[in-house]
Amino acid sequence: MQMPNSSSISEFLLLALADTRQLQLLHFWLLLGIYLAALLGNGLISTAVACHHRLHTPMYFFLLNLALLDLGCISTTLPKAMANALWDTRTISYAGCAAQTFLFVFLFSAEYSVLVVMSYDRYVAICKPLHYGTLMDSKACASMAAAAWGTGVLHALLHTASTFSLPLCQGNAVDQFFCEIAQIVRLSCSGSYIREFGLIICSALIFFACFVFVVLSYVQIFRAVQRMASEQGRHKAFSTCLPHLAVLSLFVSTAIFAYLKPPSISSTSLDLVVAVLYTVIPPALNPVIYSMRNQELKDALRKLFGDILLQHQ
């Protein structure tokens, strides 16, 4: 039987999260809870940074960018998965799949770029404090943020155009809860994915180069922190660096495993778990990680809630 090619495919079938109606509804409520927690956490951080003048610094400016990207990233994948679970469907249109792929790659790439910029911000703040005001002024911060978002757009355009120009000969069933590039490439005709595979390798090399830059930055940061005479200074430095390092480690480790794991250990259930780890968990956990050790952010949130309560009395 002749398999459909890309010109005859009008929709894709996403992975069903469960076989029974009860489990589908359970998955819906679970995803809804995670989604609302991510919206609330990132929304609170965004509001606190935007409204509290003490947080109008480069570190919190980039944290605001990270929170907005987290909101976009989780909103690109989860609503469709929740709708499919609620209404017992699996379909997503061809155009919808392409749009979801573009938005996810854009937001994911921009988020990684912002995390890299945040490591540079911490490096300058701790290792070159006398030059911080010059190196991280408002113009420099805006330029770096714009470069991070622009890099995401360019990356997404290249990968989306390359992926959706592939002839598809293996049906239209995507073994994932969203339109993941790796799963769509698996549907392509034999030998036609070389161009996209080359793009993935190039992206992985850039990804790795940025990771090396982050590691070297943190080596210098921890050396500088150990030389600090003040215990309070060391504590403050660690309180701003460790959350960023935790978020970056979670983000990088799950993404690397998702795209570079050996085919021999690949399975639908493992791919699903890994995809949840790098698409759903970081946006939901990032606000918690950043607020746990950050006293300024806690104080800003308390003041924000205090002002809201006073207005309603």
LINHUHU-V272351 format. One record per pair of residues at least 24 apart in sequence whose C-alpha atoms are under 10 Angstrom apart, sorted by the first residue. I is the first residue (numbers start at 0). J is the second residue. Records with the same first field share a line. If there is no record, write none. Layout:
BEGIN
I = J, J
END
This chain:
BEGIN
1 = 168, 169, 170
2 = 167, 168, 169, 170, 171, 188
3 = 166, 167, 168, 169, 170, 171
4 = 165, 166, 167, 168, 169, 170, 171, 186, 187, 188
5 = 93, 163, 164, 165, 166, 167, 168, 169, 170, 171, 186, 187, 188
6 = 164, 166, 167
7 = 167
8 = 92, 93, 167, 170, 171
9 = 91, 92, 93, 94, 171
10 = 89, 90, 91, 92, 93, 94, 95, 96, 171, 172
11 = 89, 90, 91, 92, 93, 94, 95, 96, 170, 171, 172, 173, 178, 183
12 = 88, 89, 90, 91, 92, 93, 96, 170, 171, 172, 173, 174, 175, 176, 177, 178
13 = 79, 80, 83, 88, 89, 90, 91, 96, 171, 172, 173, 174, 175, 176, 177, 178, 179
14 = 80, 83, 88, 89, 90, 172, 173, 174, 175, 176, 177, 178, 267, 271
15 = 80, 83, 84, 87, 88, 89, 90, 173, 174, 175, 176
16 = 80, 81, 83, 84, 87, 89, 175, 176, 268, 271
17 = 84, 87
18 = 87
19 = 87
20 = 84, 85, 86, 87
22 = 84
23 = 81, 83, 84, 85, 86, 87
24 = 81, 84, 85, 86, 87
25 = 84, 85
26 = 80, 81, 84, 85
27 = 77, 78, 80, 81, 82, 83, 84, 85, 86
28 = 81, 84, 85
29 = 81
30 = 77, 78, 80, 81, 84, 279
31 = 77, 78, 80, 81
33 = 73, 77, 279, 280, 282, 283, 284
34 = 70, 73, 74, 77, 78, 81, 279, 280, 282, 283
35 = 283
36 = 282, 283, 284, 286
37 = 66, 69, 70, 73, 74, 279, 280, 281, 282, 283, 284, 285, 286, 287
38 = 66, 67, 69, 70, 71, 73, 74, 282, 283, 286
39 = 70, 283, 286
40 = 66, 70, 282, 283, 284, 285, 286, 287, 290
41 = 65, 66, 67, 68, 69, 70, 282, 283, 284, 285, 286, 287
42 = 66, 67, 69, 70, 286
43 = 286, 299, 300, 303, 304
44 = 286, 287, 289, 290, 296, 297, 299, 300
45 = 70, 286
46 = 299, 300, 303
47 = 296, 297, 298, 299, 300, 301, 302, 303, 304
48 = 296, 299, 300
50 = 299, 300, 303
51 = 296, 298, 299, 300, 302, 303
52 = 299
53 = 295, 296, 299
54 = 295, 296, 299
55 = 137
56 = 135, 136, 137, 140
57 = 117, 120, 121, 124, 131, 132, 135, 136, 137, 139, 140, 141
58 = 116, 117, 118, 120, 121, 124, 135, 140, 239
59 = 117, 296
60 = 117, 137, 140, 141, 144
61 = 113, 114, 116, 117, 120, 140, 141, 143, 144
62 = 113, 114, 117, 243, 285, 286, 289
64 = 109, 110, 113, 114, 144, 147, 148
65 = 106, 109, 110, 111, 112, 113, 114, 117, 144, 282, 285, 286
66 = 110, 282, 285, 286
67 = 106, 110, 282
68 = 103, 105, 106, 107, 108, 109, 110, 111, 113, 148, 282
69 = 106, 107, 110, 278, 279, 281, 282, 283, 284, 285, 286
70 = 106, 282, 283
71 = 102, 103, 105, 106, 107, 282
72 = 99, 102, 103, 104, 105, 106, 107, 110, 278, 279, 281, 282
73 = 103, 106, 107, 278, 279, 280, 281, 282, 283
74 = 99, 102, 103, 279, 282
75 = 99, 100, 101, 102, 103, 106, 177, 278
76 = 100, 102, 103, 176, 177, 178, 179, 275, 278, 279
77 = 176, 177, 275, 278, 279
79 = 176, 177
80 = 175, 176, 177
81 = 176
83 = 176
89 = 172, 173, 176
90 = 171, 172, 173
91 = 177, 178
93 = 163, 171, 178
94 = 163
95 = 178
96 = 159, 163, 177, 178, 179, 183
97 = 159, 160, 162, 163, 178, 179, 180
98 = 159, 178
99 = 159, 177, 178, 179
100 = 155, 156, 158, 159, 162, 163, 177, 178, 179, 180, 183
101 = 151, 152, 154, 155, 156, 157, 158, 159, 160, 178, 180
102 = 151, 152, 155, 156, 159
103 = 151, 155, 177, 178, 179, 180, 278
104 = 151, 152, 153, 154, 155, 156, 157, 158, 159, 179, 180
105 = 147, 148, 149, 150, 151, 152, 153, 154, 155, 156, 158, 159
106 = 147, 148, 150, 151, 152, 154, 155
107 = 148, 151, 154, 155, 250, 254, 277, 278
108 = 147, 148, 149, 150, 151, 152, 153, 154, 155, 202, 206
109 = 144, 145, 146, 147, 148, 149, 150, 151, 152, 153, 154, 155
110 = 147, 148, 151, 247, 250
111 = 147, 148, 151, 206, 209, 210, 247, 250, 251
112 = 143, 144, 146, 147, 148, 149, 150, 151, 206, 209
113 = 143, 144, 145, 146, 147, 148
114 = 147, 209, 210, 213, 243, 244, 246, 247, 250
115 = 147, 206, 209, 210, 212, 213, 214, 216, 243, 247
116 = 140, 143, 144, 146, 147, 209, 213
117 = 143, 144, 213, 240, 243, 244, 247
118 = 212, 213, 214, 215, 216, 217, 220, 240, 243, 244, 247
119 = 212, 213, 216, 217, 220
120 = 216
121 = 216, 217, 220, 236, 239, 240, 243
122 = 213, 215, 216, 217, 218, 219, 220, 221, 223, 240
123 = 216, 220
124 = 220, 236
125 = 219, 220, 221, 222, 223, 224, 227, 232, 233, 236, 240
126 = 216, 219, 220, 221, 222, 223, 224
127 = 220, 223
154 = 198, 202
157 = 195, 198
158 = 194, 195, 196, 198, 199, 202
159 = 195
160 = 195
161 = 192, 194, 195, 196, 198
162 = 187, 192, 194, 195, 196, 198
163 = 187, 195
164 = 191, 192, 195
165 = 191, 192, 193, 194, 195
166 = 191, 192
167 = 191, 192
174 = 266, 267, 268, 270, 271
175 = 267, 268, 270, 271, 272, 274, 275
176 = 271, 274, 275
177 = 271, 274, 278
179 = 274
180 = 258
181 = 257, 258
182 = 270
199 = 258
200 = 259
203 = 255, 258, 259
206 = 251, 255
207 = 251, 255
210 = 247, 248, 251
213 = 244, 247
214 = 244
217 = 244
234 = 292
235 = 292, 293, 294
237 = 292, 293
238 = 289, 290, 291, 292, 293, 294
239 = 289, 292, 293, 294
240 = 289, 292
241 = 288, 289, 292
242 = 285, 286, 287, 288, 289, 290, 291, 292, 293
243 = 285, 288, 289
245 = 285, 288, 289
246 = 281, 282, 284, 285, 286, 288, 289
247 = 281, 285
249 = 276, 277, 280, 281, 284, 285
250 = 276, 277, 278, 280, 281, 282, 285
251 = 277
252 = 276, 277
253 = 277, 278, 280, 281
254 = 278
END
